[in-house]
Amino acid sequence: MTALTGERVWQASLADPSFSAEMPEGSPIREAIKPFIEAAPTALAEFLDQPLTLQVLGDAKIVFLRYCLGNDFVEKVGGAAGMGGELIKSLLEGIVETLAEMLKDVPAFLEAMGATEEQAMLSPQVGLNAANQADYKAGKLTVADVLRTQPAVILKNSD
């Protein structure tokens, strides 16, 4: 299989309407976000070959958000969006804390939600497309596959 490049993840992001709608062509936010999206294969290197599960999805989101926080994402995107950096930083830190708390005990979280892992993973909130859902059910879907086809599932955290 072809190595996963940052450019490929960026192009897949642009092809995803749920992602690209938030960063129209020519937008300063688009240019500010691009280096972070392109860094995803490096930032998530430890996860690329792992089968996608709710735990792996959450862990990958947390690692990517921490990568962003540690690499001036707040300053770059906040400036491009005309927003105060502290607000964005606070929002991202809140997402990380919420995910980390939720992932401490995935089985208990699922039980509290009255759902199975498969129900959660196939839900609209996760947002896997039909092909990725089929690969997930077959146990063949990896983090790298999602970054190649639907990077917003892992990289987008605004929903």
MDTraj code that builds the backbone (N, CA, C; nanometers):
import mdtraj as md
import numpy as np

residues = "MET THR ALA LEU THR GLY GLU ARG VAL TRP GLN ALA SER LEU ALA ASP PRO SER PHE SER ALA GLU MET PRO GLU GLY SER PRO ILE ARG GLU ALA ILE LYS PRO PHE ILE GLU ALA ALA PRO THR ALA LEU ALA GLU PHE LEU ASP GLN PRO LEU THR LEU GLN VAL LEU GLY ASP ALA LYS ILE VAL PHE LEU ARG TYR CYS LEU GLY ASN ASP PHE VAL GLU LYS VAL GLY GLY ALA ALA GLY MET GLY GLY GLU LEU ILE LYS SER LEU LEU GLU GLY ILE VAL GLU THR LEU ALA GLU MET LEU LYS ASP VAL PRO ALA PHE LEU GLU ALA MET GLY ALA THR GLU GLU GLN ALA MET LEU SER PRO GLN VAL GLY LEU ASN ALA ALA ASN GLN ALA ASP TYR LYS ALA GLY LYS LEU THR VAL ALA ASP VAL LEU ARG THR GLN PRO ALA VAL ILE LEU LYS ASN SER ASP".split()
xyz = np.array([
    [0.0840, -0.1171, 0.0000],
    [0.0000, 0.0000, 0.0000],
    [0.0891, 0.1242, 0.0000],
    [0.0442, 0.2275, -0.0707],
    [0.1185, 0.3521, -0.0796],
    [0.1281, 0.4178, 0.0583],
    [0.2440, 0.4726, 0.0850],
    [0.2632, 0.5405, 0.2133],
    [0.1657, 0.6566, 0.2254],
    [0.1197, 0.6795, 0.3443],
    [0.0266, 0.7886, 0.3704],
    [0.1035, 0.9188, 0.3837],
    [0.0716, 1.0148, 0.2995],
    [0.1388, 1.1444, 0.3035],
    [0.0444, 1.2506, 0.3584],
    [0.1037, 1.3564, 0.4080],
    [0.0244, 1.4688, 0.4547],
    [-0.0571, 1.5303, 0.3425],
    [-0.0007, 1.5361, 0.2238],
    [-0.0729, 1.5918, 0.1089],
    [-0.1976, 1.5079, 0.0778],
    [-0.1850, 1.3775, 0.0906],
    [-0.3016, 1.2912, 0.0649],
    [-0.4114, 1.3154, 0.1682],
    [-0.3737, 1.3324, 0.2940],
    [-0.4722, 1.3608, 0.3987],
    [-0.5368, 1.4966, 0.3725],
    [-0.4572, 1.5951, 0.3312],
    [-0.5111, 1.7278, 0.2998],
    [-0.6119, 1.7192, 0.1856],
    [-0.5759, 1.6480, 0.0785],
    [-0.6672, 1.6357, -0.0361],
    [-0.7962, 1.5627, 0.0028],
    [-0.7844, 1.4602, 0.0855],
    [-0.9036, 1.3888, 0.1326],
    [-0.9893, 1.4816, 0.2190],
    [-0.9262, 1.5683, 0.2963],
    [-1.0013, 1.6650, 0.3775],
    [-1.0794, 1.7600, 0.2887],
    [-1.0150, 1.8089, 0.1845],
    [-1.0816, 1.9020, 0.0937],
    [-1.1967, 1.8358, 0.0196],
    [-1.1865, 1.7059, -0.0044],
    [-1.2921, 1.6326, -0.0744],
    [-1.4119, 1.6027, 0.0152],
    [-1.3953, 1.6184, 0.1446],
    [-1.5023, 1.5900, 0.2410],
    [-1.5824, 1.7177, 0.2665],
    [-1.7092, 1.7219, 0.2204],
    [-1.7883, 1.8446, 0.2369],
    [-1.8030, 1.8889, 0.3827],
    [-1.8068, 1.7960, 0.4761],
    [-1.8230, 1.8354, 0.6160],
    [-1.7006, 1.9097, 0.6679],
    [-1.5903, 1.8879, 0.6039],
    [-1.4647, 1.9512, 0.6451],
    [-1.4391, 2.0767, 0.5619],
    [-1.4469, 2.0617, 0.4310],
    [-1.4117, 2.1720, 0.3417],
    [-1.5090, 2.2884, 0.3496],
    [-1.6337, 2.2652, 0.3888],
    [-1.7306, 2.3741, 0.4005],
    [-1.6864, 2.4757, 0.5051],
    [-1.6122, 2.4304, 0.6042],
    [-1.5659, 2.5190, 0.7102],
    [-1.4396, 2.5957, 0.6726],
    [-1.3813, 2.5613, 0.5593],
    [-1.2593, 2.6316, 0.5175],
    [-1.2625, 2.6529, 0.3665],
    [-1.3459, 2.7489, 0.3208],
    [-1.3578, 2.7742, 0.1774],
    [-1.2258, 2.8179, 0.1156],
    [-1.2140, 2.7923, -0.0128],
    [-1.0924, 2.8286, -0.0850],
    [-1.0630, 2.9770, -0.0663],
    [-0.9384, 3.0077, -0.0406],
    [-0.8967, 3.1453, -0.0202],
    [-0.9110, 3.1934, 0.1236],
    [-0.9696, 3.1116, 0.2070],
    [-0.9883, 3.1482, 0.3469],
    [-0.8548, 3.1437, 0.4207],
    [-0.8269, 3.2448, 0.5050],
    [-0.7026, 3.2404, 0.5830],
    [-0.7029, 3.1226, 0.6811],
    [-0.8212, 3.0798, 0.7242],
    [-0.8290, 2.9646, 0.8141],
    [-0.7807, 2.8395, 0.7426],
    [-0.8175, 2.8255, 0.6160],
    [-0.7754, 2.7091, 0.5363],
    [-0.6231, 2.6984, 0.5329],
    [-0.5574, 2.8096, 0.5084],
    [-0.4110, 2.8073, 0.5022],
    [-0.3493, 2.7835, 0.6390],
    [-0.4141, 2.8323, 0.7436],
    [-0.3625, 2.8128, 0.8793],
    [-0.3769, 2.6680, 0.9249],
    [-0.4831, 2.6026, 0.8826],
    [-0.5104, 2.4644, 0.9231],
    [-0.4275, 2.3637, 0.8431],
    [-0.3983, 2.3969, 0.7198],
    [-0.3318, 2.3027, 0.6287],
    [-0.2085, 2.2334, 0.6884],
    [-0.1137, 2.3044, 0.7487],
    [0.0049, 2.2346, 0.8011],
    [-0.0282, 2.1322, 0.9100],
    [-0.1339, 2.1579, 0.9850],
    [-0.1722, 2.0653, 1.0910],
    [-0.2348, 1.9385, 1.0326],
    [-0.3169, 1.9555, 0.9308],
    [-0.3778, 1.8397, 0.8640],
    [-0.2678, 1.7575, 0.7959],
    [-0.1760, 1.8266, 0.7311],
    [-0.0672, 1.7561, 0.6640],
    [0.0262, 1.6858, 0.7625],
    [0.0304, 1.7311, 0.8858],
    [0.1144, 1.6674, 0.9871],
    [0.0481, 1.5449, 1.0501],
    [-0.0780, 1.5209, 1.0199],
    [-0.1516, 1.4112, 1.0837],
    [-0.0812, 1.2754, 1.0727],
    [-0.0288, 1.2357, 0.9555],
    [0.0368, 1.1048, 0.9506],
    [0.1565, 1.0929, 1.0454],
    [0.2278, 1.2015, 1.0643],
    [0.3417, 1.2006, 1.1563],
    [0.2934, 1.2045, 1.3007],
    [0.1997, 1.2945, 1.3281],
    [0.1489, 1.3084, 1.4652],
    [0.0813, 1.1806, 1.5134],
    [0.0200, 1.1074, 1.4207],
    [-0.0553, 0.9864, 1.4559],
    [0.0159, 0.8584, 1.4129],
    [0.1471, 0.8659, 1.3931],
    [0.2235, 0.7510, 1.3426],
    [0.2008, 0.6240, 1.4237],
    [0.1906, 0.6357, 1.5557],
    [0.1729, 0.5173, 1.6406],
    [0.0377, 0.4499, 1.6211],
    [-0.0564, 0.5194, 1.5580],
    [-0.1920, 0.4664, 1.5405],
    [-0.2212, 0.4149, 1.3999],
    [-0.1412, 0.4517, 1.3018],
    [-0.1755, 0.4295, 1.1611],
    [-0.2188, 0.2873, 1.1291],
    [-0.1503, 0.1882, 1.1810],
    [-0.1827, 0.0493, 1.1483],
    [-0.2824, -0.0148, 1.2437],
    [-0.3285, 0.0609, 1.3429],
    [-0.4211, 0.0034, 1.4408],
    [-0.5628, -0.0028, 1.3840],
    [-0.6315, -0.1136, 1.4097],
    [-0.7720, -0.1210, 1.3700],
    [-0.8515, -0.0141, 1.4445],
    [-0.9463, 0.0484, 1.3749],
    [-1.0249, 0.1534, 1.4366],
    [-1.1272, 0.0943, 1.5331],
    [-1.1202, 0.1372, 1.6565],
    [-1.2174, 0.1053, 1.7604],
    [-1.2536, 0.2382, 1.8248],
    [-1.3516, 0.2378, 1.9114],
    [-1.3875, 0.3604, 1.9805],
    [-1.2699, 0.4116, 2.0640],
    [-1.1995, 0.3219, 2.1300],
    [-1.0825, 0.3601, 2.2103],
    [-0.9741, 0.4209, 2.1218],
    [-0.9430, 0.3550, 2.0110],
    [-0.8377, 0.4042, 1.9207],
    [-0.8787, 0.5379, 1.8593],
    [-1.0050, 0.5500, 1.8193],
    [-1.0538, 0.6760, 1.7635],
    [-1.0360, 0.7899, 1.8644],
    [-1.0804, 0.7671, 1.9850],
    [-1.0666, 0.8696, 2.0883],
    [-0.9225, 0.9017, 2.1193],
    [-0.8405, 0.7983, 2.1327],
    [-0.6983, 0.8206, 2.1619],
    [-0.6306, 0.8997, 2.0502],
    [-0.6644, 0.8666, 1.9246],
    [-0.6060, 0.9382, 1.8102],
    [-0.6504, 1.0846, 1.8108],
    [-0.7770, 1.1092, 1.8404],
    [-0.8242, 1.2476, 1.8491],
    [-0.7473, 1.3247, 1.9566],
    [-0.7298, 1.2623, 2.0714],
    [-0.6579, 1.3282, 2.1811],
    [-0.5138, 1.3585, 2.1411],
    [-0.4453, 1.2618, 2.0818],
    [-0.3061, 1.2830, 2.0415],
    [-0.2977, 1.3941, 1.9365],
    [-0.3900, 1.3951, 1.8417],
    [-0.3871, 1.4992, 1.7393],
    [-0.4139, 1.6365, 1.8010],
    [-0.5112, 1.6451, 1.8893],
    [-0.5395, 1.7732, 1.9550],
    [-0.4205, 1.8210, 2.0380],
    [-0.3564, 1.7289, 2.1067],
    [-0.2377, 1.7672, 2.1855],
    [-0.1243, 1.8125, 2.0942],
    [-0.1116, 1.7467, 1.9790],
    [-0.0121, 1.7893, 1.8808],
    [-0.0420, 1.9343, 1.8385],
    [-0.1682, 1.9601, 1.8079],
    [-0.2069, 2.0946, 1.7657],
    [-0.1786, 2.1972, 1.8750],
    [-0.2178, 2.1653, 1.9965],
    [-0.1958, 2.2574, 2.1080],
    [-0.0465, 2.2840, 2.1311],
    [0.0351, 2.1839, 2.1084],
    [0.1789, 2.1973, 2.1309],
    [0.2555, 2.2583, 2.0161],
    [0.1854, 2.2884, 1.9058],
    [0.2545, 2.3396, 1.7870],
    [0.1926, 2.4681, 1.7321],
    [0.1498, 2.5526, 1.8227],
    [0.1021, 2.6867, 1.7882],
    [-0.0254, 2.6919, 1.7040],
    [-0.1063, 2.5855, 1.7108],
    [-0.2345, 2.5847, 1.6394],
    [-0.3210, 2.7030, 1.6828],
    [-0.3276, 2.7244, 1.8116],
    [-0.4135, 2.8296, 1.8668],
    [-0.3742, 2.9656, 1.8101],
    [-0.2475, 2.9948, 1.8115],
    [-0.2009, 3.1238, 1.7621],
    [-0.2265, 3.1384, 1.6119],
    [-0.1975, 3.0355, 1.5363],
    [-0.2106, 3.0439, 1.3906],
    [-0.3557, 3.0479, 1.3455],
    [-0.4373, 2.9569, 1.3947],
    [-0.5763, 2.9515, 1.3509],
    [-0.6569, 3.0632, 1.4175],
    [-0.6273, 3.0919, 1.5431],
    [-0.6965, 3.2013, 1.6107],
    [-0.6740, 3.3332, 1.5409],
    [-0.5526, 3.3578, 1.5005],
    [-0.5226, 3.4803, 1.4273],
    [-0.5932, 3.4854, 1.2930],
    [-0.5954, 3.3720, 1.2229],
    [-0.6618, 3.3660, 1.0929],
    [-0.8128, 3.3832, 1.1062],
    [-0.8681, 3.3371, 1.2165],
    [-1.0130, 3.3456, 1.2375],
    [-1.0536, 3.4774, 1.3018],
    [-0.9566, 3.5571, 1.3438],
    [-0.9872, 3.6820, 1.4104],
    [-1.0459, 3.6606, 1.5495],
    [-1.0125, 3.5469, 1.6096],
    [-1.0622, 3.5153, 1.7434],
    [-0.9465, 3.5217, 1.8420],
    [-0.9817, 3.5472, 1.9641],
    [-0.8805, 3.5453, 2.0686],
    [-0.8261, 3.4051, 2.0877],
    [-0.6966, 3.3953, 2.0991],
    [-0.6327, 3.2656, 2.1154],
    [-0.6748, 3.1925, 2.2410],
    [-0.7033, 3.2642, 2.3442],
    [-0.7402, 3.1991, 2.4708],
    [-0.8715, 3.1238, 2.4583],
    [-0.9670, 3.1768, 2.3812],
    [-1.0949, 3.1088, 2.3622],
    [-1.0745, 2.9762, 2.2893],
    [-0.9997, 2.9779, 2.1818],
    [-0.9737, 2.8558, 2.1057],
    [-0.8971, 2.7554, 2.1911],
    [-0.7954, 2.8042, 2.2606],
    [-0.7158, 2.7152, 2.3449],
    [-0.8030, 2.6525, 2.4526],
    [-0.8886, 2.7299, 2.5121],
    [-0.9786, 2.6793, 2.6152],
    [-1.0728, 2.5734, 2.5579],
    [-1.1265, 2.5981, 2.4386],
    [-1.2154, 2.5009, 2.3744],
    [-1.1427, 2.3699, 2.3458],
    [-1.0232, 2.3783, 2.2899],
    [-0.9470, 2.2570, 2.2589],
    [-0.9085, 2.1805, 2.3848],
    [-0.8650, 2.2535, 2.4849],
    [-0.8298, 2.1868, 2.6107],
    [-0.9522, 2.1190, 2.6715],
    [-1.0675, 2.1818, 2.6583],
    [-1.1914, 2.1221, 2.7082],
    [-1.2273, 1.9946, 2.6340],
    [-1.2077, 1.9952, 2.5032],
    [-1.2346, 1.8748, 2.4239],
    [-1.1413, 1.7621, 2.4670],
    [-1.0138, 1.7943, 2.4843],
    [-0.9169, 1.6928, 2.5263],
    [-0.9555, 1.6350, 2.6618],
    [-0.9887, 1.7206, 2.7557],
    [-1.0270, 1.6733, 2.8893],
    [-1.1520, 1.5861, 2.8847],
    [-1.2519, 1.6275, 2.8075],
    [-1.3760, 1.5509, 2.7964],
    [-1.3496, 1.4136, 2.7351],
    [-1.2737, 1.4106, 2.6265],
    [-1.2412, 1.2822, 2.5626],
    [-1.1604, 1.1923, 2.6556],
    [-1.0626, 1.2492, 2.7212],
    [-0.9784, 1.1694, 2.8111],
    [-1.0624, 1.1088, 2.9231],
    [-1.1533, 1.1852, 2.9777],
    [-1.2401, 1.1347, 3.0850],
    [-1.3307, 1.0235, 3.0321],
    [-1.3879, 1.0454, 2.9148],
    [-1.4771, 0.9466, 2.8543],
    [-1.4040, 0.8156, 2.8262],
    [-1.2775, 0.8258, 2.7862],
    [-1.2029, 0.7078, 2.7440],
    [-1.1353, 0.6327, 2.8582],
    [-1.1482, 0.6808, 2.9802],
    [-1.0888, 0.6092, 3.0928],
    [-1.1471, 0.4697, 3.1055],
    [-1.2752, 0.4557, 3.0720],
    [-1.3429, 0.3268, 3.0838],
    [-1.4482, 0.3178, 2.9741],
    [-1.4050, 0.2814, 2.8536],
    [-1.4940, 0.2758, 2.7382],
    [-1.6129, 0.1820, 2.7615],
    [-1.5926, 0.0610, 2.8160],
    [-1.7090, -0.0250, 2.8398],
    [-1.8139, 0.0396, 2.9312],
    [-1.7693, 0.1068, 3.0365],
    [-1.8643, 0.1733, 3.1267],
    [-1.9338, 0.2893, 3.0551],
    [-1.8601, 0.3626, 2.9736],
    [-1.9190, 0.4720, 2.8963],
    [-2.0271, 0.4187, 2.8036],
    [-1.9960, 0.3105, 2.7325],
    [-2.0935, 0.2517, 2.6406],
    [-2.2156, 0.2006, 2.7156],
    [-2.1912, 0.1359, 2.8291],
    [-2.3020, 0.0847, 2.9090],
    [-2.3918, 0.1993, 2.9546],
    [-2.3315, 0.3084, 2.9985],
    [-2.4087, 0.4245, 3.0427],
    [-2.4903, 0.4840, 2.9279],
    [-2.4381, 0.4729, 2.8077],
    [-2.5086, 0.5239, 2.6901],
    [-2.6112, 0.4232, 2.6380],
    [-2.6073, 0.3001, 2.6914],
    [-2.6977, 0.1966, 2.6436],
    [-2.6662, 0.1530, 2.5017],
    [-2.5372, 0.1491, 2.4692],
    [-2.4952, 0.1173, 2.3328],
    [-2.3807, 0.0173, 2.3334],
    [-2.3672, -0.0518, 2.2227],
    [-2.2517, -0.1379, 2.2016],
    [-2.1449, -0.0561, 2.1289],
    [-2.0247, -0.1079, 2.1269],
    [-1.9193, -0.0377, 2.0530],
    [-1.9576, -0.0267, 1.9057],
    [-2.0112, -0.1325, 1.8482],
    [-2.0483, -0.1264, 1.7066],
    [-2.1542, -0.0200, 1.6820],
    [-2.2535, -0.0108, 1.7685],
    [-2.3555, 0.0925, 1.7518],
    [-2.2922, 0.2315, 1.7578],
    [-2.2024, 0.2507, 1.8510],
    [-2.1357, 0.3810, 1.8620],
    [-2.0527, 0.4105, 1.7370],
    [-1.9753, 0.3137, 1.6924],
    [-1.8877, 0.3353, 1.5775],
    [-1.9651, 0.3558, 1.4475],
    [-2.0833, 0.2979, 1.4372],
    [-2.1621, 0.3115, 1.3145],
    [-2.2624, 0.4260, 1.3228],
    [-2.2576, 0.4999, 1.4312],
    [-2.3522, 0.6097, 1.4506],
    [-2.3168, 0.7297, 1.3630],
    [-2.4157, 0.8134, 1.3378],
    [-2.3878, 0.9365, 1.2623],
    [-2.2886, 1.0285, 1.3339],
    [-2.2794, 1.0186, 1.4661],
    [-2.1846, 1.1034, 1.5387],
    [-2.0409, 1.0712, 1.5014],
    [-2.0104, 0.9446, 1.4774],
    [-1.8758, 0.9089, 1.4304],
    [-1.8641, 0.9454, 1.2831],
    [-1.9659, 0.9135, 1.2048],
    [-1.9723, 0.9598, 1.0670],
    [-1.9005, 0.8785, 0.9618],
    [-1.8744, 0.7515, 0.9886],
    [-1.8101, 0.6685, 0.8856],
    [-1.9026, 0.6541, 0.7650],
    [-1.8442, 0.6630, 0.6453],
    [-1.9242, 0.6408, 0.5246],
    [-1.9519, 0.4914, 0.5091],
    [-2.0336, 0.4551, 0.4105],
    [-2.0762, 0.3162, 0.3935],
    [-1.9576, 0.2215, 0.3725],
    [-1.8613, 0.2610, 0.2919],
    [-1.7452, 0.1743, 0.2662],
    [-1.6645, 0.1540, 0.3935],
    [-1.6431, 0.2608, 0.4683],
    [-1.5664, 0.2483, 0.5924],
    [-1.6451, 0.1717, 0.6982],
    [-1.7767, 0.1861, 0.6993],
    [-1.8583, 0.1067, 0.7913],
    [-1.8428, -0.0421, 0.7607],
    [-1.8446, -0.0768, 0.6328],
    [-1.8284, -0.2176, 0.5941],
    [-1.6905, -0.2690, 0.6364],
    [-1.5873, -0.1898, 0.6151],
    [-1.4527, -0.2304, 0.6564],
    [-1.4430, -0.2399, 0.8089],
    [-1.5090, -0.1491, 0.8797],
    [-1.5103, -0.1559, 1.0262],
    [-1.5748, -0.2868, 1.0718],
    [-1.6904, -0.3184, 1.0151],
    [-1.7616, -0.4417, 1.0528],
    [-1.6763, -0.5650, 1.0254],
    [-1.5970, -0.5587, 0.9182],
    [-1.5104, -0.6710, 0.8804],
    [-1.3800, -0.6716, 0.9600],
    [-1.3586, -0.5708, 1.0434],
    [-1.2358, -0.5629, 1.1224],
    [-1.1146, -0.5218, 1.0416],
    [-1.1361, -0.4559, 0.9267],
    [-1.0265, -0.4200, 0.8369],
    [-0.9948, -0.2714, 0.8333],
    [-1.0704, -0.1903, 0.9050],
    [-1.0530, -0.0455, 0.8971],
    [-0.9458, 0.0006, 0.9958],
    [-0.8436, 0.0669, 0.9439],
    [-0.7359, 0.1191, 1.0283],
    [-0.7427, 0.2716, 1.0331],
    [-0.6669, 0.3284, 1.1221],
    [-0.6568, 0.4733, 1.1313],
    [-0.6048, 0.5296, 0.9988],
    [-0.5057, 0.4673, 0.9403],
    [-0.4529, 0.5144, 0.8114],
    [-0.5613, 0.5129, 0.7040],
    [-0.6444, 0.4094, 0.7033],
    [-0.7538, 0.4034, 0.6055],
    [-0.8475, 0.5228, 0.6216],
    [-0.8791, 0.5555, 0.7456],
    [-0.9695, 0.6677, 0.7712],
    [-0.9027, 0.7989, 0.7301],
    [-0.7749, 0.8155, 0.7578],
    [-0.7054, 0.9374, 0.7167],
    [-0.6998, 0.9496, 0.5645],
    [-0.6967, 0.8377, 0.4934],
    [-0.6950, 0.8394, 0.3468],
    [-0.8319, 0.8730, 0.2885],
    [-0.9377, 0.8353, 0.3579],
    [-1.0708, 0.8439, 0.2998],
    [-1.1637, 0.9437, 0.3678],
    [-1.1562, 0.9553, 0.4979],
    [-1.2437, 1.0426, 0.5759],
    [-1.1697, 1.1030, 0.6947],
    [-1.0679, 1.1821, 0.6684],
    [-0.9876, 1.2324, 0.7794],
    [-1.0676, 1.3106, 0.8830],
    [-1.1786, 1.3708, 0.8433],
    [-1.2583, 1.4477, 0.9389],
    [-1.3068, 1.3632, 1.0549],
    [-1.3231, 1.2334, 1.0338],
    [-1.3674, 1.1438, 1.1426],
    [-1.2702, 1.1523, 1.2596],
    [-1.1435, 1.1665, 1.2290],
    [-1.0412, 1.1733, 1.3341],
    [-1.0005, 1.3174, 1.3636],
    [-0.9862, 1.3985, 1.2621],
    [-0.9253, 1.5309, 1.2775],
    [-1.0217, 1.6430, 1.3105],
    [-1.1476, 1.6263, 1.2784],
    [-1.2454, 1.7322, 1.3046],
    [-1.3080, 1.7106, 1.4413],
    [-1.3143, 1.8144, 1.5192],
    [-1.3652, 1.8024, 1.6545],
    [-1.4683, 1.9082, 1.6888],
    [-1.5300, 1.9655, 1.5881],
    [-1.6237, 2.0750, 1.6141],
    [-1.7677, 2.0281, 1.6310],
    [-1.7977, 1.9045, 1.6013],
    [-1.9367, 1.8569, 1.6144],
    [-1.9636, 1.8032, 1.7526],
])
top = md.Topology()
chain = top.add_chain()
for i, resn in enumerate(residues, 1):
    res = top.add_residue(resn, chain, resSeq=i)
    for name in ("N", "CA", "C"):
        top.add_atom(name, md.element.get_by_symbol(name[0]), res)
traj = md.Trajectory(xyz[None], top)
